[in-house]
Every structure is written in C-alpha cells, then in structure tokens.
Amino acid sequence: MRNKITIVGAGMVGASCALWLAERELGDIVLVDIPETGDMPKGKALDLLQAGPVVGYDTKVLGTTSYAETANSDVVVVTAGVPRKPGMTREDLVGINTRVVRSVATKIAETSPNAVIILVTNPLDTMTHVALKASGFPKNRVIGQAGILDGARMRTFVAMELGVSIENVQAFVLGGHGDEMVPLVRYCNVAGIPISDLMPAERVAAIVDRTRKGGGEIVNLMKTSAYYAPGAAAAEMVEAILKDKKLIRPCSAYLDGEYGLSDIYFGVPVILGRNGVEKIIEVNLTDDEKAMLMKSADLIRSTMSVVPEA
C-alpha cells in the first residue's frame, strides 16, 4: 500500500512542500485547506499532477477542503495559520494561530489517529505544543520543523562566504525557532574542518547573526514569509519518517528533563524514524552555550504564557 501524506494549508509553504514531496515519490499527497478557499486546493493539486509528466514523477495529488479525504494519513504536515502582519501583536498572532492549530490537530486525531504530525506554523515551538495537547498524541509523534531550516540557512551563508559547495558544510542550530536560536559554532564544519579555522571570528559572528535573522531577511525582501526552504525542510522530515531512515536532524521536540528543560518544545538533535522522534540526543555544552539555550527557552515560555485557554 502506498504511503499517504496530508498537507494542511495549500498556501505557498504547503504547495512548495507538496512539490518537493511529489518529486521524491514518497506517497500519495492530499492538500487540504479551509472551505473559504473554494477550489484553490484542487487547482494547485491539478497543477502539481500536470508537472509529473515533465519532471518524471508518478505521485497522486488530491486537493480538497474536506478532512474525510485525508483519512488514514501516515504523516500530516501542518502549514496552516497566518504570518505576523504589521500592527499585529505577539498575542494577536498566538491567539489566531492557536485556534487554527487546535482545530486542525483535533481533526487530524479524528481522521488519522496513527499519523506523525509535523508543525510548520509559527510561533513554531509554541504551536507544536498546542498541537500535542489538542491531538492527544504521544510526544514522539508531534514534531516541529525548525532546526533543519535554520541549519540550512547557516550552511548557505557559510558556503557563500567561503565559495565552497554547500554539500561540504555542516551546521548545528539548537533552541527556539526565532531570534534567540543558538547556532553552535564549534560543531559547524566544512569537510570536517571547523569553520573557525577557515574564517576570522568577526565573519563567523556575522554569519551567526544573519542566521538568527534569516526569516526576517526574507520577509524584508519579499514582503512575505519564506516558502521554498521551509517546504523543503518539512519534506526532508517526511522522507526520514516514511523511510525509517534514523536520520539525525535538529527538530522541535518535547523535552522531559533533557537539557535541563521540561514541558517545552525546543530545538534539539533527534533521530527521526517511522515513529517520529525515535530518540533525543544530548550533546555536551559549554556554560555559555547553556546560558544561551536557557535564554531561548525563556522566550518560548514567555510566548506560551499568552496562549489562550482551550
């Protein structure tokens, strides 16, 4: 039987993720959105289907506004929600997207009770926690996509700086998906060579700062949030889960004592497999790195504090 992947939200992130997944031929794809979007999901699905003969994939793609079509999905990627707009407070954004994610997670639990849920909706770590509570799923089957994207941005900036292939660059970003993320420079390398051996400290610091502000840089340039890279990052997680790859990647996972944190979703290295988060990997940190992680966790808890009651 073919795998089934549902993407909730047929906007730019959802559609981009669907394209990356279709090319990988990982399973049949369902694009679902709210009834107010009319036939838009059907149109995007048809467009993706018609790309198949050109690109060479044989993936079935269905667009719908009914969760009945998503039943028994193996993985569900949630991109639904609104981006933060000018004049919108953090409380406004959290309030709107909490309602969206609660509704989506409840429907997923009803129609695909054995699925792994991947959250992309911002504020990422907080919304992943909301989805965990609303779905009632075990913590290993509700994961946030964050560190893969943040690490990809850092890898891109390092490759640009040094004029080398991005395939040679490894980067490691922990913490919350936001301005207080923690790029661990001493774990970053180019073909095994620490980046601190290849560029001066001020250039490393500039890359770290640009990585932290990577999402905002895209918004400033495009006047909207990124979608190609977030979609690709989510697709990599789906592939790791469906192929049971045991792939180590930084993801927003529920911590229960790891890294000295509890009852919080936080970006840490995990092993991704068929059961979602198969294991959380704890790495040794310096005192400065621990302090940065705690600062990042404090910001997430601050955001969690404004989540409206169910």
N, C-alpha and C positions, 0 to 999 in steps of 0.2 A: 504494500500500500504506500502511496506517495505521501510525503510529509505535507502538512498544511500549516501555512503561516498567515496570520492575520496582522494587518497594519491598521491601527485605529488612527484616523486622521489622514485624509487624502490631500493634504496641502503639500507644500514644497518638500518638507523633510520626509513625509510619508511616501510621496511619489518617488523621490530620489532613492530612498531605501528600497522601495519596490523594484526599481530598475537594477540596482546593484544585486539584489537577491535573484531577480529573474535571470540575469546573466550567469549566475552561479548554478542555476537549475537545482536548487535545494528542495523544492517542493512547490505545490500549488499555492498561489497567493490570493488573499482576499483583502481588498481595500474597502474599509468601511468608514462612513462619516455620518454626520447628523442629517436628519431628513431635510433640514433647511438648505442643504447643499444641492438638493434636487438630483439631477442626473450626472453631476460632475464626477463622482467616483466611477460611474460606468464609462464616462468618456475617457478618463485617464487610463482605466484598465484596458479599454479597447486600443488606445494609442500604444500602450506597452505591448499588447499582444501583436500589434502590427509591426513592431520593431523586431520581433522574434525572427521572422524570415531573413531579415537583413543582417542582424547580429549573429544569428545562428543558435538561439536558444529555443527550447520547446516547453516553456513554462506556461501553465494556465494561469490567467489573471482575471479575477472577477471583481467588479465594482458594485457596491451596494450601500443602502442605508439601513439594512436590517441585520441585526446580530444573529438571526437564525442562520444566515449564510456562513457565519464564522464558526459554527458548532464544531467541537472536537478538534480545535486547532492545537498543534504541538507547541508553537511559540506565538506569542502575541506581542507586537511592538506598539507601544503607546506614544504617539506623537501629538495627540490632540491637546488643545489648550490655546491660550493667547500669549503672544510675546508682550513684554512690558513696553508700554507706549508713553510718549511724553505726557507729563502731568499725572501719570498713574503711580500711586504709592506702592511700596512693597506689600502693604496689607491688601490693597486692591488686587494685585496680581495673585497673591497667595489665595485670597478668597475666591476669585473666579476659577483658577485652575484646580483648587481643592474640590470644588463642586463638580468640575468636569471629570477629574481623575476618580473621584468616588463613584460617580455614575458609571464610568467605563469599567472600573475594576469589579463592581458588583455584577455587571452584565457578563464580563469575562468569566467570573466564577460560576455563573449560572449555565453558560453555554460551553465553556471549555475548562472544566474543573481540574484537568490534569496538565494544563499548559504551564510553560515558563513565561513569565511576564518581564519584558524589558521596557523600562521607562526612559523616555527622552524628554518629556515635558519638564519645563522649568517652573520654579526653582527645583533643580533635579533631585537633590538628596531628600528634600522635604516631600516632594511629590511621590517619591519611591516609598517613603514611609507611609504616606496616606494610602497608597495602593495596597501595601501589605495589610494594613488594618481593614480596609474595605473589602478586600478579596477573601481574607481569612486563610490565605495560602501559607504554607511553611516558608520561612525566611529564605531558604535556598532557591525558591522558585520565583522570587521577586527581586529584580536586579536593576540598577540604574546605569545608563550609558554615560560615562563622563571621562574617565581617565584615558580611554583609548583615543578619544578626540583630542584631549589636552596634550597627550603624549605625541600624537601625530603632528599637532601644531608645532611643538618644540622640535621634533625631528626635522620638520620642514625648515624651520628657521636656522637650525644648525647646519643643515645641508646647503642652504643658500649662503650662509656666512663662509663656509669652507670650500664651496664649489665641488662638493662630492655627491655621490649617489645617496639618495635617501635610504636605499637598501642597506647601506653601511651604518646608518645611525640608529642607535637605541636610546630611548629617553624614558624616564620614570617619573610620573607625576602622581602624587597622593593628595588626599584631603578633599575638601568640598569643591564642587564644580562652580568656581567663582573666583573673585579677585584674591581670595586667601588660599588658593590651591598651593600645594607645596611641591615644586619641581626639585627632585633630589639630584643635584648636580653630580655628586660623586658616583652615582650609579649610571650616569649617562656616558656613552662612549661612541666612538666612530671606529668600526672594525676592531673593537676591543681596546682601543686607545682612549683613555679618559679625555673628555673634551677640555679639561683644564690644562692638558699638555699640548693642546692644539690651538688655543686662542687665549688672549690675555683676559684677566679676571673681569675687566670692565665690559668686555664683549659678552662674556658668559652672563654677567648680571643683566645686561641689556636684553639678552635672549630670554632669560627668566622673566623679566618684566613684561616683555612682549607676549610671552606665552600666557601669563596671567590675564592679560588684557586682550587675548586673541579673539574672543567672541565680540567684544566691544569694537575692535578694529573693523571687523566685518560689517557690523551694524552701521558704523560711521561711513563706510564706503558705499554700502548697498542700500542703506536706509531700511534694512530688514535683516532678520537673523540669518545665519548660515544654514545651508541645507545639504549641499553635496557631501561635505566631510562628515557632518553628524549622521547622515543617512548611511554612508559607507561604514562608519564605526559601528552602528547598530547592526548592519548586515554581517560584519565580521563576528559579532557576538552570536547572532543566529546560526551562522555556519558552525562555530565552535560547539554550540549546544547540539544541533541536529546531527553532526558528525561525531559527537562524543570525543572531541579532539584532546581534551585535558589541556587546553591552551591557557597559559598564564598571561593574564592581562589585568590592568588596574580597572576596577569597576566599583560602583557604589553598592556596597554590601552591608547587610545588617550586622552590627557588631554587638557581641555579648561578652565583653571583657577583653577582647583583642585590642591591642594598642592602648590599653587602659581606658577604653570607652565602652559604654553600654547603652542599649536602647537608642541607637542612632544609625542612620545610613551614612556611610563615609567611604571615600575613595581609597581602596586598598588593593594590593595584588591578590588575585584569586585564581583558582584553577576552574576553568569553565568546561562543563561536560553536559551530558544528557540530562542530568538532574539540576542543571543551573549552576549555582555556586557549589562546587564539589569540596572545596577547601579554601580557607583564608590563609594566606601566607604572611607571617610576621617577620619583618626584616629588622635588623639592628639599626637603631637610630642614634644620632648624637643628641646631646642635650639641646642644642639649637634647633635641630630638626623636630624634636619632640615638642618644643615650645611653639614652633610654627604650626604643627599639627593641632595642638590644643587651641590655638587661636582660630584656626579654621573650623574646628568643632564648635567653638563658642558661637561663631557666626551662624552655623547651621541651627544650633539650639535656639538662637535668637529668632530665626525665621520660623522655626517650629512653634514658637510661642504665640504666633499670630494666626495659626491655623484655626479656622472656626470649628466649633464643636459639631459633631455629626448630628 
